[in-house]
Amino acid sequence: MNILDENISENQAALLASWRIRFKQIGVNVGRSGMADDLVIPLLVRQPLPTFFTRDKGFYNSRRCHARYCLVFLDVRRNETASFIRRLLRHPALNSRKKRMGKVIRASRGRITFWDVSEQRREKELRWFAIA
């Protein structure tokens, strides 16, 4: 299940829906509007293996690694959010729930960096690939 933070705009959510990328959004159909960041993590643990997408840099922290979810901090312009979500979901190293679980990811224009629950002390890097 893909979950969008409420800081992802309505037009970017609509773009994801037009690409048939399924998601729920905080404050719309999961959780509640204005939910504090520290309440999002317990919400994620109760969901079926979610990938949480946010523009909030505070979520990019190795201490947030957990085997039952994936956190993705999108370090991109607001109007690029949907396209980077799609790119990340199509990346060969991250294109399934199983590959994403336990990771805290930072997706930016230049690269993807992440921590994994199995190796929280070592930040890793992936390269973007071209979408055909």
Summary of the structure (lengths in Angstrom):
residues: 132
radius of gyration: 13.5
end to end distance: 24.5
largest distance: 38.3
contacts: 377
relative contact order: 0.17
helix: 31%
strand: 27%
